Amino acid sequence: MIFARGVGLPGRVWETKTPQWMSDITCDRQFVRSSLAAQAGLHAAFGFPIQSGEEILGVITFFCREVKPPDFGLLQTMVVIGNQLGQFLKRQQAEAALRREQERTEQLLLNVLPASIVIS
């Protein structure tokens, strides 16, 4: 799903670039899916950014059926995981870009040189 900055839990995480904890989402008027959460029996929720440096690549959210106070140790662990995921995604993007450039370079060489020279 796509949320505007500041809207819902993912939007809050995206806007602040920090993990967010909600002890009971059914009581939070700014939580856009509170009625759905109540129907599903969900209460506590937290979200954290997937980021690379200062760039936010995405947000992951988790939900719980119980009302829970913030667990700052868990949030910090998730921030570390979010940073590792962000680095992994950036590396994957860089590798894909490198493969595209290698294919493009090979195609350009094939346009000007015999294939036997380019492929060897």
N, C-alpha and C positions, 0 to 999 in steps of 0.2 A: 504494500500500500504506500501511497505517497501522502505525506502530511506537510502542511505549510509550516514554516518556522514558528515555533512557539505553540503550535496546536497539538494537543494530545501529548502523551508521554514521548513518542519519538520526536515530535516537533520541539519539545522542550530540550531534549538531549541535543538535537541538531543546533538549536539556537545558542545554548550555553556551552556546547562542546565539553560537557561534563556529565558524569553518570547522574541519574535521577532515581530517587526512591519514592514510592507512594505507598503508604501504609494501608490505605483502603481506597481504592479507585472508585468504589460505588458512592463515596461521599464527596468526591472532587468534581465540582461543576465544570471544570475546564477539561476533564477527561472526556473526549468526544464519544467514546464507546462505553460509557458507564452503564447504560441500560443493558447492553449486550453482555457486559461483564457480570452484572447482577444476575441475569438469566442463567449464565454459565456457572454461577457460584464462585466467581473470582473476586479477590479482594486486594491483596498486596501485589505490587508490580515494581519492577525496576528495569531501567534501560541504560545502555552504555554505548558510546560511539565506537565505530570502527574507523580509526583514523591513521593517517600517515603524516607525521609532522603536524601541521596545523590544519591539514585538509581532512574534512569529514567525508568518508566514503559511504557510510551507511550507519544504521542504528539497529541494535538487537535488543528486543524486549523479552522479559520473562514475567510470568504471572503465577500467583499462588492462591489457593483456595482459603487461606487463613489471613486474618489481619496480622501483619508483622511489623515490628519497629525496624528502622533502618539497620542494616548490617554493613557497617563501613568497611570491614575487612573483606567481605564478599565483593563490594563495589570496587575496591582497589584491585582485587584479583581480576575482576572483569575488565577493568581499564587496561591492565597489562595484556590480557588476552585480546582485547580490541585493538591495541597497538600492534601486536604480533600479526593479527589478521590483516590489518591495514598494510603492513610491510609485505606480507605475502601477496596480497592483491596487487600492490604496486609492482612487485617483482614479476608477477604473471603478466601484467600489462606491458612492462618493459620488454620481456621476452617475446611477447606477441608482436610488438612493434619491431623488434630486431628481426624476427622471422619475415615480416612483411618487407622490410628494407632489403634483406638478403635476396628474397624472391624478385624484388623490383630490380636490384642490381644485376642479378643473373639474367633477367629478361632483357635489360639494356645491353648487356654484353653479348647475348645471343643475337641481338639486332645488328651488331657491328663485327662480330668475330665468328668464325666457324664453330659449330657446336662441339667438335672434338677438342678444341682448345679450352672452351668455357667449362666443360664438364670434367676435364682432367684435373 
